[in-house]
Amino acid sequence: AQTVTQSQPEMSVQEAETVTLSCTYDTSESNYYLFWYKQPPSRQMILVIRQEAYKQQNATENRFSVNFQKAAKSFSLKISDSQLGDTAMYFCAFMRAGNMLTFGGGTRLMVKP
Amino acid sequence: GAVVSQHPSRVICKSGTSVKIECRSLDFQATTMFWYRQFPKQSLMLMATSNEGSKATYEQGVEKDKFLINHASLTLSTLTVTSAHPEDSSFYICSARDSWRDASSYNEQFFGPGTRLTVL
């Protein structure tokens, strides 16, 4: 079974600064997908970024980028130029066969003005 | 982008009653939908995979007789919490996957806004 671990329950960052959220996972599969989702106070799940395991290049979406280390089974999210609207819960997720998602425990990010 | 709706957004019911939650894909067809449960300040836990025209697949530890899932059309899945009790109070989220791709390829899941269930 796959497990996803987020070791930082809460983090804070000053507006305009950079923050990195950590995620590790465990799997025996060789091909899979990893995701970071954002859940703001509205509780609507929003896809932030996606990484295919077979791609060595780290995914980037505007201010969001990942550091994917396949051998170490690590998948961290870097948020640059943090904005107040980035305040939310962030979940790392692993997609296994059948498109089922396993979520990490989440990291609550607070962006301070 | 693809839109998934849920109805109701919140519901309060008495212990012992049944509650039905609907999940609809508004602008795409979804042969597969997923139901998650989220307790306060916790992560999403997959409850079951809902397949159009067939029985749902439940995750280990989820009571299939308590959480009835019906996926009667390509755009609608329903979750019925039967004989609800206070411990069933939670936030229930559904997601849907575009059906035109086969299950072996990547399919983004689109999430509904969730339903808050409170059982008194």
Interface residues (C-beta under 8 A of the other chain):
Chain A: Y33 S42 R43 Q44 M45 L47 R50 E52 F91 M95 A97 G98 N99 M100 L101 T102 F103 G104 G105 G106
Chain B: T32 F34 Q38 Q42 S43 L44 M45 L46 T49 F91 I93 S95 R97 A103 S104 Y106 N107 E108 Q109 F111 P113 G114
